[in-house]
Amino acid sequence: GTALLPPQLFSHNDQQSYWQVSRTDDSRNLGWGGRIADLLHDANPGAFIRMTVSLNFESVLERAADGNQYVVGNDGPRRFNWFEWDSDRRTAYLQLMSKNQAHAFERSYANSFHRARENADAVGTALEASTPLATPFPDNGLAEQLKMVARMIKVRSTLGLKRQVYFVSMGGFDHHDGVLTSQPVLLAQLSRAIKAFYDATIELGVANNVTTFTASDFGRTLSSNGDGSDHGWGGHHFAVGGAVRGGRFYGTMPKLQNGGTDDAGWGQIIPTTSVDQYAATLARWFGVADTDLDLIFPNLGNFASRNLGFMT
């Protein structure tokens, strides 16, 4: 009770958001991936799409000030087959494509629609012209997303991309009484998907230039709420890639004991490493100068170390 805590500490939605935003003083709710993309925008001159790419839906992590993240599906971009639509839709489409809107809002909407159509055509054409990956991917939702990420990396030169941030996701980890049966299944899917993706980066010759890392909301309690594990606080995360100093733990391993020195109550483990430190270590590897880290992570100065050392 002597220090400020993250707002709504045990709320899934809030903590997923704060993980990806890492600040509470920005009314725009920009993600730290998006803030990095704003800062390093010039790294992709003439690119067809934004530096930030999310799979299937927009993410908070990649919300930026200087443009929208690009969203692509597991099978590629959604193309505009307007000639297959009914007459009303075709009429609306042709009005959008006419570029003669008088109203500023209509013109802005039409311009966004043009960009979306052009981006979808550029990305779709690049993917269709590319040879298939030789690396096999397992049949699960996360693996399908990561396969598309690998395919997008493969065509990066065609799309004018040199730096990219991708967001993929999987759910189902809100274990209560099902932790012993459900978590091993999900972790096995996670493991197989990330292994396949890493193998694909080796196939593409970019293993040292691609880092995969996990983010979440909070860990689980050591105690039971009568229905299994409950919403916790600190947890463990993975970083994978050729540039990762792997095969070891970073931070301080907590004492996994109810009522122990690391227990904040109800078996909720107090974290010893902040999201800001974790993210800043990744941002530095990605190319953000040390002098710019505080612009992206204003809370970083609250912690002793700005670099956790897990990236080369």
PAVO-838238 format. One record per residue: residue number from 0; residue in one letter; x, y, z of N, C-alpha, C in turn. Coordinates in steps of 0.05 Angstrom, whole numbers. Example, Ala and Ser with C-alpha at 12.3 -4.5 7.8 and 13.67 -1.06 7.14 Angstrom:
<vexmars>
   i aa    n.x    n.y    n.z   ca.x   ca.y   ca.z    c.x    c.y    c.z
   0  A    264   -114    156    246    -90    156    264    -66    156
   1  S    257    -45    142    273    -21    143    258      1    157
</vexmars>
This chain:
<vexmars>
   i aa    n.x    n.y    n.z   ca.x   ca.y   ca.z    c.x    c.y    c.z
   0  G     16    -24      0      0      0      0     16     25      0
   1  T     42     24     -7     59     48     -6     68     57    -34
   2  A     60     44    -55     68     51    -82     44     51   -101
   3  L     46     67   -122     26     67   -142     26     40   -157
   4  L      2     30   -163     -1      5   -178    -14     11   -205
   5  P    -11     -7   -224    -25     -4   -250    -55     -2   -245
   6  P    -68     17   -258    -98     19   -255   -112     -7   -262
   7  Q   -133    -14   -248   -149    -37   -254   -131    -62   -257
   8  L   -115    -67   -237    -93    -86   -239   -101   -114   -247
   9  F   -125   -123   -239   -133   -151   -245   -155   -153   -265
  10  S   -157   -132   -282   -177   -132   -304   -163   -140   -330
  11  H   -173   -160   -344   -160   -169   -369   -157   -147   -389
  12  N   -179   -134   -396   -179   -114   -417   -160    -91   -410
  13  D   -161    -81   -385   -144    -59   -378   -114    -67   -378
  14  Q   -108    -90   -368    -79    -97   -366    -68   -105   -394
  15  Q    -84   -117   -411    -75   -121   -438    -68    -95   -451
  16  S    -85    -75   -447    -81    -48   -458    -56    -35   -447
  17  Y    -53    -36   -420    -29    -23   -408     -4    -37   -415
  18  W     -4    -63   -419     19    -77   -429     28    -65   -455
  19  Q      9    -59   -473     15    -51   -500     19    -21   -502
  20  V      9     -5   -483     12     24   -483     35     33   -465
  21  S     37     21   -442     59     26   -423     60     55   -413
  22  R     37     69   -413     35     95   -402      5    102   -398
  23  T      0    119   -378    -28    126   -372    -34    156   -378
  24  D    -14    170   -389    -17    199   -392    -23    208   -421
  25  D    -30    188   -438    -34    194   -466    -63    188   -473
  26  S    -79    209   -477   -108    205   -483   -112    191   -509
  27  R    -92    191   -527    -95    178   -553    -91    148   -551
  28  N    -80    139   -528    -77    110   -523    -59     97   -544
  29  L    -37    110   -551    -19     99   -572     -2     77   -560
  30  G      2     56   -575     18     33   -566     48     39   -569
  31  W     64     25   -554     93     31   -556    104     20   -582
  32  G     92      0   -594    100     -8   -621     95     14   -641
  33  G     71     27   -638     64     49   -656     82     73   -652
  34  R     89     79   -627    107    102   -621    135     97   -633
  35  I    144     72   -632    169     65   -645    167     70   -675
  36  A    145     61   -687    141     65   -716    140     94   -724
  37  D    127    111   -707    127    140   -712    156    151   -712
  38  L    172    142   -693    199    152   -690    217    143   -713
  39  L    214    118   -721    231    106   -742    218    105   -769
  40  H    199    123   -774    184    123   -799    203    123   -823
  41  D    225    139   -822    242    142   -845    258    116   -852
  42  A    256     96   -835    270     71   -841    258     56   -864
  43  N    233     63   -871    220     50   -894    211     70   -915
  44  P    230     84   -928    222    104   -947    209     91   -972
  45  G    186    102   -980    173     92  -1003    159     65   -999
  46  A    154     57   -974    141     31   -969    111     33   -977
  47  F    101     10   -986     72      9   -994     54     10   -970
  48  I     63     -2   -947     46     -4   -923     62      6   -899
  49  R     48      9   -877     60     19   -853     80     -2   -842
  50  M     98      8   -824    117     -9   -811    103    -30   -793
  51  T     80    -22   -782     65    -39   -763     44    -55   -778
  52  V     44    -81   -773     25    -99   -786     12   -117   -765
  53  S    -14   -118   -764    -28   -136   -746    -43   -157   -762
  54  L    -47   -180   -749    -61   -202   -762    -90   -202   -753
  55  N   -108   -199   -773   -137   -203   -770   -152   -180   -757
  56  F   -140   -165   -739   -153   -142   -727   -132   -122   -717
  57  E   -141    -97   -713   -122    -77   -703   -114    -83   -674
  58  S    -89    -77   -667    -79    -81   -640    -73    -54   -627
  59  V    -75    -54   -601    -68    -30   -586    -38    -25   -588
  60  L    -21    -46   -587      8    -43   -588     17    -26   -612
  61  E      3    -29   -635     13    -16   -659     -3      9   -666
  62  R    -19     19   -648    -34     44   -653    -14     67   -653
  63  A    -13     82   -675      7    103   -678     -6    130   -684
  64  A      9    152   -682     -1    178   -688      0    185   -717
  65  D     19    174   -732     24    182   -760     13    163   -780
  66  G     -7    148   -774    -19    130   -794    -30    105   -782
  67  N    -47     92   -796    -60     67   -786    -42     43   -791
  68  Q    -42     25   -773    -29     -1   -777    -42    -15   -800
  69  Y    -27    -33   -813    -38    -48   -835    -48    -75   -824
  70  V    -72    -83   -831    -84   -108   -821    -86   -127   -844
  71  V    -76   -151   -840    -76   -172   -861    -88   -197   -848
  72  G   -102   -213   -864   -113   -238   -854    -94   -261   -856
  73  N   -101   -284   -845    -84   -308   -846    -78   -316   -874
  74  D    -96   -311   -892    -93   -319   -920    -85   -295   -938
  75  G    -80   -272   -927    -72   -249   -943    -92   -226   -940
  76  P    -89   -205   -956   -107   -182   -954   -134   -188   -966
  77  R   -154   -174   -958   -180   -176   -970   -181   -159   -995
  78  R   -185   -171  -1018   -185   -156  -1043   -213   -146  -1048
  79  F   -215   -125  -1064   -240   -111  -1070   -251   -122  -1097
  80  N   -266   -143  -1097   -278   -155  -1121   -305   -141  -1126
  81  W   -303   -115  -1132   -327    -99  -1134   -346   -108  -1156
  82  F   -335   -121  -1177   -352   -130  -1199   -370   -153  -1192
  83  E   -365   -165  -1168   -382   -187  -1159   -404   -177  -1141
  84  W   -404   -151  -1135   -424   -140  -1116   -450   -134  -1129
  85  D   -471   -130  -1113   -497   -122  -1124   -495    -93  -1134
  86  S   -516    -84  -1148   -515    -58  -1162   -512    -35  -1142
  87  D   -524    -36  -1119   -521    -14  -1099   -492    -11  -1090
  88  R   -480    -34  -1084   -452    -33  -1075   -433    -24  -1097
  89  R   -438    -33  -1121   -422    -24  -1144   -424      6  -1148
  90  T   -449     16  -1145   -453     45  -1148   -437     61  -1127
  91  A   -439     51  -1102   -424     64  -1080   -394     63  -1085
  92  Y   -385     40  -1094   -356     36  -1100   -347     56  -1122
  93  L   -362     58  -1143   -354     76  -1165   -354    105  -1156
  94  Q   -372    112  -1138   -373    139  -1127   -347    144  -1111
  95  L   -339    124  -1095   -314    127  -1080   -290    130  -1098
  96  M   -291    115  -1120   -267    115  -1138   -266    139  -1156
  97  S   -287    156  -1157   -288    178  -1176   -270    201  -1170
  98  K   -262    204  -1144   -244    225  -1135   -255    253  -1141
  99  N   -281    256  -1141   -292    283  -1145   -311    292  -1123
 100  Q   -305    282  -1098   -322    288  -1075   -318    318  -1067
 101  A   -339    332  -1063   -337    360  -1056   -334    363  -1025
 102  H   -347    346  -1010   -346    348   -981   -320    338   -970
 103  A   -307    352   -951   -281    344   -941   -281    317   -928
 104  F   -302    310   -913   -304    284   -900   -307    262   -920
 105  E   -324    267   -941   -327    247   -962   -301    243   -977
 106  R   -287    264   -982   -261    263   -996   -240    247   -980
 107  S   -240    253   -954   -221    239   -936   -227    209   -935
 108  Y   -253    202   -933   -261    174   -933   -253    160   -959
 109  A   -258    174   -981   -251    163  -1008   -221    158  -1010
 110  N   -205    178  -1000   -176    175  -1001   -167    151   -985
 111  S   -179    147   -962   -172    123   -945   -179     98   -959
 112  F   -203     98   -973   -211     74   -987   -192     68  -1010
 113  H   -183     89  -1024   -164     85  -1046   -138     73  -1035
 114  R   -128     83  -1013   -103     72  -1002   -107     43   -994
 115  A   -130     37   -981   -135      9   -974   -135    -10   -998
 116  R   -148     -1  -1019   -150    -17  -1043   -122    -21  -1056
 117  E   -107      1  -1058    -80     -1  -1069    -62    -18  -1053
 118  N    -64    -15  -1026    -47    -32  -1008    -54    -61  -1011
 119  A    -80    -67  -1012    -89    -95  -1014    -78   -107  -1041
 120  D    -80    -91  -1062    -70   -101  -1088    -40   -106  -1087
 121  A    -25    -87  -1075      4    -89  -1074     13   -113  -1058
 122  V      1   -116  -1034      8   -139  -1016     -1   -165  -1029
 123  G    -26   -166  -1039    -36   -191  -1051    -19   -199  -1075
 124  T    -11   -181  -1092      5   -187  -1116     32   -197  -1108
 125  A     44   -185  -1087     71   -193  -1078     70   -222  -1067
 126  L     49   -227  -1050     47   -254  -1038     41   -275  -1060
 127  E     25   -269  -1079     18   -288  -1100     42   -295  -1118
 128  A     60   -275  -1121     84   -280  -1138    106   -294  -1123
 129  S    104   -297  -1097    125   -309  -1081    122   -339  -1081
 130  T    145   -353  -1081    144   -382  -1079    136   -391  -1050
 131  P    123   -414  -1047    114   -422  -1020    138   -428  -1002
 132  L    133   -424   -976    153   -431   -956    157   -462   -955
 133  A    182   -470   -952    187   -499   -949    182   -508   -920
 134  T    184   -490   -901    181   -498   -873    152   -505   -867
 135  P    147   -529   -856    119   -537   -849    110   -522   -824
 136  F     85   -515   -823     73   -502   -800     51   -520   -790
 137  P     48   -522   -763     26   -539   -752     -1   -526   -757
 138  D    -22   -542   -752    -49   -533   -758    -61   -522   -732
 139  N    -55   -497   -726    -68   -483   -704    -69   -453   -711
 140  G    -86   -438   -697    -91   -410   -704    -67   -393   -703
 141  L    -51   -396   -682    -27   -379   -679     -7   -385   -701
 142  A     -4   -411   -708     15   -419   -729      6   -407   -756
 143  E    -20   -406   -761    -29   -395   -786    -22   -365   -788
 144  Q    -25   -351   -765    -17   -323   -765     13   -319   -770
 145  L     29   -335   -756     58   -333   -758     67   -341   -786
 146  K     53   -359   -799     60   -366   -826     57   -342   -844
 147  M     35   -327   -841     31   -304   -857     52   -283   -851
 148  V     60   -280   -826     82   -262   -819    108   -270   -835
 149  A    114   -296   -835    137   -305   -849    135   -299   -879
 150  R    111   -303   -890    106   -297   -918    110   -267   -924
 151  M    100   -250   -906    104   -221   -909    133   -213   -907
 152  I    148   -226   -889    176   -220   -887    190   -228   -913
 153  K    182   -250   -925    194   -259   -950    191   -239   -972
 154  V    169   -224   -973    164   -205   -995    170   -176   -986
 155  R    185   -173   -965    190   -146   -954    203   -128   -974
 156  S    222   -138   -990    236   -121  -1009    217   -111  -1031
 157  T    199   -128  -1040    179   -120  -1060    161    -98  -1049
 158  L    155    -98  -1023    137    -78  -1011    153    -54  -1000
 159  G    179    -54  -1003    195    -32   -994    198    -30   -964
 160  L    198    -53   -951    200    -53   -922    227    -63   -912
 161  K    238    -48   -893    264    -56   -880    260    -61   -850
 162  R    242    -47   -838    235    -51   -810    206    -57   -807
 163  Q    199    -77   -792    171    -84   -788    166    -93   -760
 164  V    142    -87   -750    132    -97   -724    106   -111   -730
 165  Y    104   -137   -723     80   -153   -727     67   -160   -701
 166  F     41   -161   -702     25   -169   -678      8   -193   -684
 167  V     11   -214   -670     -6   -238   -672    -17   -244   -644
 168  S    -37   -261   -642    -49   -266   -616    -61   -293   -614
 169  M    -63   -303   -589    -79   -327   -583    -91   -323   -556
 170  G   -114   -334   -552   -128   -331   -526   -132   -358   -512
 171  G   -149   -358   -492   -155   -382   -478   -140   -387   -452
 172  F   -123   -367   -444   -106   -371   -421   -119   -362   -394
 173  D   -144   -355   -394   -157   -347   -369   -166   -372   -354
 174  H   -146   -387   -345   -151   -412   -331   -161   -407   -303
 175  H   -180   -422   -295   -188   -422   -267   -186   -452   -258
 176  D   -207   -467   -259   -205   -495   -251   -193   -512   -273
 177  G   -189   -500   -297   -178   -516   -319   -149   -513   -324
 178  V   -134   -501   -305   -106   -495   -310    -89   -520   -316
 179  L    -95   -542   -301    -78   -566   -305    -84   -581   -331
 180  T   -108   -577   -341   -115   -591   -366   -112   -573   -391
 181  S   -118   -548   -388   -118   -530   -412    -91   -518   -418
 182  Q    -77   -510   -397    -51   -496   -402    -31   -513   -417
 183  P    -27   -538   -410     -8   -554   -426    -15   -555   -456
 184  V    -40   -557   -462    -49   -558   -490    -42   -532   -505
 185  L    -48   -509   -492    -43   -483   -504    -13   -478   -506
 186  L      2   -485   -486     31   -481   -487     44   -498   -508
 187  A     33   -522   -513     44   -539   -534     38   -526   -561
 188  Q     14   -515   -565      8   -501   -590     27   -477   -594
 189  L     31   -462   -573     49   -439   -573     77   -448   -581
 190  S     87   -469   -568    114   -479   -574    118   -487   -603
 191  R     98   -503   -613    101   -513   -640     99   -490   -661
 192  A     82   -470   -655     79   -448   -674    104   -431   -674
 193  I    116   -425   -651    140   -408   -650    163   -423   -662
 194  K    165   -449   -657    187   -465   -668    185   -465   -699
 195  A    161   -468   -710    158   -467   -739    166   -440   -750
 196  F    158   -419   -736    164   -392   -746    194   -387   -745
 197  Y    207   -396   -723    236   -393   -722    250   -408   -744
 198  D    241   -432   -749    252   -448   -771    248   -433   -798
 199  A    226   -420   -801    221   -405   -826    240   -382   -829
 200  T    246   -368   -806    266   -346   -808    293   -357   -815
 201  I    300   -381   -807    325   -393   -816    324   -398   -846
 202  E    302   -410   -855    299   -414   -884    302   -389   -900
 203  L    291   -366   -890    293   -341   -904    319   -326   -899
 204  G    336   -336   -882    362   -324   -877    360   -299   -860
 205  V    339   -297   -843    335   -272   -828    333   -278   -798
 206  A    342   -301   -789    339   -309   -761    351   -289   -742
 207  N    374   -277   -749    387   -258   -732    374   -231   -733
 208  N    355   -226   -751    343   -200   -754    313   -201   -746
 209  V    304   -223   -736    276   -226   -727    275   -236   -698
 210  T    261   -221   -682    257   -229   -654    227   -232   -648
 211  T    220   -255   -637    193   -261   -629    192   -258   -598
 212  F    172   -243   -588    169   -241   -559    140   -242   -551
 213  T    135   -250   -527    107   -253   -517    100   -229   -499
 214  A     74   -224   -499     62   -204   -481     36   -215   -472
 215  S     25   -205   -450      0   -216   -439    -14   -195   -423
 216  D    -26   -203   -401    -38   -184   -382    -27   -188   -354
 217  F    -30   -212   -344    -19   -218   -317    -17   -249   -314
 218  G     -1   -257   -295      2   -285   -289    -22   -295   -272
 219  R    -19   -319   -261    -40   -331   -245    -32   -333   -216
 220  T    -52   -335   -199    -46   -337   -170    -35   -365   -163
 221  L    -20   -365   -141    -11   -391   -130    -33   -403   -113
 222  S    -51   -387   -104    -73   -397    -87    -98   -402   -104
 223  S   -118   -415    -92   -143   -421   -105   -165   -402    -95
 224  N   -182   -394   -113   -205   -379   -106   -230   -396   -101
 225  G   -225   -422    -99   -247   -441    -97   -255   -453   -123
 226  D   -245   -441   -145   -251   -450   -172   -225   -451   -188
 227  G   -202   -456   -174   -176   -458   -187   -161   -432   -185
 228  S   -142   -428   -203   -125   -404   -202   -141   -379   -210
 229  D   -132   -356   -200   -146   -331   -205   -127   -312   -219
 230  H   -137   -287   -223   -121   -267   -236    -98   -258   -219
 231  G    -73   -260   -229    -50   -255   -213    -37   -228   -220
 232  W    -10   -228   -219      5   -203   -225     29   -211   -242
 233  G     52   -216   -230     76   -221   -245     75   -248   -259
 234  G     89   -250   -282     90   -275   -297    116   -277   -313
 235  H    119   -298   -328    143   -302   -345    137   -298   -374
 236  H    157   -290   -389    153   -286   -418    178   -296   -433
 237  F    173   -300   -459    194   -312   -477    203   -292   -498
 238  A    228   -293   -505    239   -279   -528    255   -300   -544
 239  V    250   -301   -570    262   -322   -587    274   -309   -612
 240  G    298   -318   -620    310   -308   -645    340   -310   -644
 241  G    352   -306   -667    381   -309   -669    396   -287   -654
 242  A    383   -264   -649    396   -242   -635    391   -243   -605
 243  V    376   -263   -595    370   -266   -567    392   -281   -553
 244  R    401   -271   -531    420   -286   -514    403   -306   -498
 245  G    399   -329   -510    379   -347   -500    389   -368   -481
 246  G    372   -387   -474    379   -409   -457    383   -401   -428
 247  R    371   -378   -419    374   -369   -392    350   -353   -383
 248  F    349   -348   -357    328   -331   -345    340   -303   -341
 249  Y    323   -283   -345    331   -255   -339    312   -245   -317
 250  G    322   -227   -300    306   -218   -278    311   -236   -254
 251  T    294   -234   -234    297   -249   -209    274   -270   -207
 252  M    282   -295   -204    262   -316   -202    247   -313   -175
 253  P    221   -310   -176    206   -306   -151    205   -331   -134
 254  K    200   -327   -109    196   -349    -90    167   -357    -93
 255  L    162   -381   -105    135   -390   -110    123   -403    -85
 256  Q    115   -386    -66    105   -396    -41     83   -377    -31
 257  N     60   -389    -25     38   -373    -14     47   -360     12
 258  G     43   -334     14     52   -320     38     81   -315     39
 259  G     96   -321     18    125   -316     17    131   -287     12
 260  T    157   -281     10    166   -254      8    158   -241    -18
 261  D    151   -256    -39    143   -245    -65    113   -245    -69
 262  D     98   -253    -48     69   -255    -50     56   -229    -41
 263  A     41   -216    -59     27   -191    -52      1   -196    -39
 264  G     -6   -221    -36    -32   -229    -24    -47   -247    -44
 265  W    -61   -267    -33    -76   -286    -50    -59   -300    -70
 266  G    -33   -302    -65    -15   -316    -83     -9   -301   -109
 267  Q    -12   -274   -108     -6   -257   -131     23   -248   -129
 268  I     40   -258   -148     68   -254   -146     76   -225   -155
 269  I     91   -211   -139    101   -185   -145    122   -187   -167
 270  P    120   -172   -190    140   -174   -210    166   -160   -202
 271  T    188   -169   -212    214   -157   -207    225   -142   -231
 272  T    212   -145   -254    220   -132   -279    196   -119   -291
 273  S    199    -95   -302    176    -80   -312    173    -84   -342
 274  V    149    -80   -352    143    -81   -381    161    -60   -395
 275  D    165    -37   -382    181    -16   -394    209    -25   -399
 276  Q    221    -39   -381    248    -49   -384    250    -70   -407
 277  Y    230    -88   -406    228   -109   -426    225    -97   -454
 278  A    206    -78   -457    201    -66   -483    224    -48   -492
 279  A    237    -34   -473    259    -16   -480    283    -32   -490
 280  T    287    -56   -479    309    -73   -489    304    -82   -517
 281  L    279    -89   -524    272    -96   -551    273    -72   -570
 282  A    265    -48   -560    265    -24   -577    294    -16   -584
 283  R    312    -18   -564    340    -12   -569    351    -30   -591
 284  W    345    -55   -590    355    -74   -611    342    -66   -638
 285  F    318    -57   -638    303    -51   -662    315    -26   -676
 286  G    330     -9   -660    342     14   -672    336     40   -659
 287  V    321     40   -637    315     65   -623    339     73   -606
 288  A    348     98   -609    370    109   -594    364    110   -565
 289  D    384    107   -548    380    108   -519    367    134   -511
 290  T    375    156   -524    364    182   -517    335    186   -524
 291  D    324    168   -541    296    169   -548    279    150   -533
 292  L    291    133   -517    275    112   -503    255    125   -484
 293  D    262    147   -471    244    159   -452    220    172   -465
 294  L    223    179   -491    200    190   -506    178    168   -510
 295  I    188    143   -513    169    121   -518    160    109   -492
 296  F    178    108   -472    173     95   -446    178    115   -424
 297  P    159    134   -418    164    155   -399    168    144   -370
 298  N    160    120   -365    163    108   -338    190     94   -334
 299  L    206     93   -356    231     78   -355    250     88   -333
 300  G    249    114   -328    267    125   -308    262    116   -280
 301  N    239    103   -276    233     93   -249    248     68   -242
 302  F    262     57   -261    275     31   -257    306     33   -261
 303  A    320     17   -246    350     19   -245    363     13   -272
 304  S    352     -7   -286    365    -16   -311    347     -9   -335
 305  R    360      2   -356    346      9   -380    349    -13   -401
 306  N    367    -32   -396    373    -53   -415    376    -79   -400
 307  L    358    -98   -404    359   -123   -389    381   -142   -399
 308  G    392   -136   -423    414   -152   -433    408   -177   -448
 309  F    382   -182   -454    376   -208   -467    378   -206   -498
 310  M    384   -182   -509    389   -179   -537    418   -172   -543
 311  T    428   -183   -565    456   -178   -572    458   -149   -583
</vexmars>
